């Protein structure tokens, strides 16, 4: 009887195993959520960086256009600043040669002289011989004298002038 019970047990096991289809063994499916989250963050950052790169490219294009505009304006300004006026070169040449302009052509003029310390000075006189402006300081060389005269001429040629009133304090 033992052998009958053993046979029945074997038969029962066979039937149980026959009912369940066997699945082929698969590799275990481990999900690493830390790496997936990091990958999602990296993809989001890449998308944001691509947007920023496009925005910066547009801004750079605008800045380059502004730079080109400012550069052309600066070149134009420098060209205007470097234009030499008609009279000053003649004035500066006369300073080097230490000669005067003939009185027939004189309108307003620079009077050049040396002070007691042997410094060069200038006065700008109107055609009625009244002093309109002077150097205010002595120059040790003719080159510095010419720079001072050029500075005065440049200031006079400016388009706009300011007025500054110096009021006396009432006593």
Secondary structure as the mmCIF struct_conf table of DSSP 4:
data_model
#
loop_
_struct_conf.conf_type_id
_struct_conf.id
_struct_conf.beg_label_comp_id
_struct_conf.beg_label_asym_id
_struct_conf.beg_label_seq_id
_struct_conf.end_label_comp_id
_struct_conf.end_label_asym_id
_struct_conf.end_label_seq_id
HELX_RH_AL_P HELX_RH_AL_P1 UNK A 2 UNK A 19
BEND BEND1 UNK A 20 UNK A 20
HELX_LH_PP_P HELX_LH_PP_P1 UNK A 21 UNK A 25
HELX_RH_AL_P HELX_RH_AL_P2 UNK A 33 UNK A 81
TURN_TY1_P TURN_TY1_P1 UNK A 82 UNK A 82
HELX_LH_PP_P HELX_LH_PP_P2 UNK A 83 UNK A 85
HELX_RH_AL_P HELX_RH_AL_P3 UNK A 86 UNK A 97
TURN_TY1_P TURN_TY1_P2 UNK A 98 UNK A 98
HELX_LH_PP_P HELX_LH_PP_P3 UNK A 100 UNK A 102
HELX_RH_3T_P HELX_RH_3T_P1 UNK A 103 UNK A 105
BEND BEND2 UNK A 107 UNK A 108
STRN STRN1 UNK A 109 UNK A 114
TURN_TY1_P TURN_TY1_P3 UNK A 116 UNK A 117
BEND BEND3 UNK A 118 UNK A 118
STRN STRN2 UNK A 120 UNK A 125
TURN_TY1_P TURN_TY1_P4 UNK A 127 UNK A 128
BEND BEND4 UNK A 129 UNK A 129
STRN STRN3 UNK A 131 UNK A 134
BEND BEND5 UNK A 136 UNK A 137
STRN STRN4 UNK A 139 UNK A 139
BEND BEND6 UNK A 140 UNK A 141
HELX_RH_AL_P HELX_RH_AL_P4 UNK A 142 UNK A 157
BEND BEND7 UNK A 159 UNK A 159
HELX_LH_PP_P HELX_LH_PP_P4 UNK A 167 UNK A 170
#
